[in-house]
Amino acid sequence: MSFAEDHWPDPDEDQYALAEELDDAWSRTGGWRPPWDLQFGGHPIVLQNDPVHWARDSSPDAEDAPGGEWMLLATWRCGADVPELDAGIIHWVIRRGDLAALRFDRVHGYVDIC
């Protein structure tokens, strides 16, 4: 689970279990799919792959650069607006340093579908 991997350097079985309990609690209070269609920042809705991890893993050398850590910029739940994506979610991720410098030309997009 990406939450455990983001919060502990080498998560053990108990930490993965704790992350799973937290995910269950979030689902019970807010539902599996939040009521909003557009979100800025925050944590991604992960259907198949975590978009922040995908960006990090696709360009690992960026982590060594100042401000190279990836973060979620925005999330859009397509819904009926894009029926071809079958309840798809589009994420935009950016390096923290690029956001601080307003370098939006370096944003990575990631499409996730159920």
VEXMIBA-231444 format. One record per residue (C-alpha): x, y, z. Coordinates in Angstrom, 1 decimal. Layout:
((X Y Z))
...
//
This chain:
((0.0 0.0 0.0))
((1.4 3.4 -1.0))
((0.5 5.1 2.3))
((2.7 2.8 4.2))
((5.6 3.1 1.7))
((5.3 6.9 1.8))
((5.3 7.1 5.6))
((7.9 4.5 6.6))
((11.3 3.9 4.9))
((10.9 0.1 5.0))
((7.4 -0.7 6.2))
((6.9 -4.0 8.1))
((3.8 -6.2 8.2))
((2.2 -4.2 11.1))
((2.7 -0.9 9.3))
((1.0 -2.3 6.2))
((-1.9 -3.5 8.4))
((-2.2 -0.1 10.1))
((-2.3 1.6 6.6))
((-5.0 -0.8 5.5))
((-7.0 0.0 8.6))
((-6.7 3.7 7.9))
((-7.8 3.1 4.3))
((-10.9 1.2 5.6))
((-11.7 4.1 8.0))
((-11.4 6.7 5.2))
((-13.7 4.5 3.0))
((-16.3 4.2 5.7))
((-16.3 8.0 6.5))
((-16.0 9.4 2.9))
((-17.0 6.4 0.8))
((-14.8 4.7 -1.8))
((-15.3 7.5 -4.2))
((-15.4 11.0 -2.8))
((-18.3 13.2 -3.8))
((-16.0 15.8 -5.5))
((-15.0 15.8 -9.2))
((-11.9 18.1 -8.9))
((-9.3 18.2 -6.2))
((-6.2 20.3 -5.9))
((-3.3 18.7 -3.9))
((-4.1 16.2 -1.2))
((-3.7 12.4 -1.7))
((-4.5 10.6 -4.9))
((-7.4 8.1 -5.4))
((-5.6 5.0 -6.4))
((-7.4 2.5 -8.6))
((-4.5 0.6 -10.2))
((-1.3 2.6 -9.6))
((-0.3 5.5 -7.4))
((0.4 8.4 -9.8))
((3.0 9.9 -7.4))
((4.9 6.7 -7.2))
((4.6 6.2 -11.0))
((6.2 9.7 -11.6))
((8.9 9.0 -9.0))
((9.7 5.6 -10.5))
((9.7 6.8 -14.1))
((12.4 9.5 -13.3))
((14.4 8.3 -10.3))
((17.2 10.7 -10.9))
((14.9 13.7 -10.1))
((14.8 12.7 -6.4))
((18.5 13.7 -6.1))
((17.8 17.3 -7.4))
((16.7 20.0 -4.9))
((12.9 20.0 -4.9))
((12.8 16.8 -6.8))
((10.2 15.1 -4.6))
((6.9 14.4 -6.5))
((3.5 15.5 -5.2))
((0.0 15.5 -6.4))
((-1.0 18.7 -8.1))
((-4.6 17.9 -9.0))
((-7.1 15.1 -9.5))
((-10.2 15.0 -11.8))
((-12.8 12.3 -11.7))
((-14.0 12.2 -15.3))
((-17.4 10.5 -14.7))
((-19.9 11.1 -17.4))
((-17.8 13.8 -19.0))
((-15.5 11.2 -20.5))
((-17.4 8.0 -20.9))
((-14.6 6.3 -22.8))
((-12.6 6.1 -19.6))
((-15.2 4.1 -17.7))
((-15.1 6.0 -14.4))
((-11.5 7.2 -15.0))
((-9.4 9.4 -12.9))
((-6.8 11.8 -14.2))
((-4.0 12.9 -12.0))
((-1.4 15.6 -12.5))
((1.8 15.3 -10.5))
((4.7 17.8 -10.2))
((8.0 18.1 -8.5))
((7.9 20.4 -5.4))
((10.7 22.5 -6.8))
((8.8 22.9 -10.2))
((5.7 24.0 -8.4))
((7.6 26.5 -6.3))
((9.1 27.9 -9.6))
((5.7 27.8 -11.3))
((7.1 25.4 -14.0))
((3.8 23.8 -15.0))
((5.4 22.7 -18.3))
((7.0 19.9 -16.3))
((3.7 18.4 -15.0))
((3.1 14.7 -15.6))
((-0.3 13.4 -16.3))
((-1.5 10.0 -15.3))
((-4.8 8.3 -16.3))
((-6.2 5.6 -14.1))
((-9.3 3.5 -14.8))
((-11.2 0.8 -12.9))
//
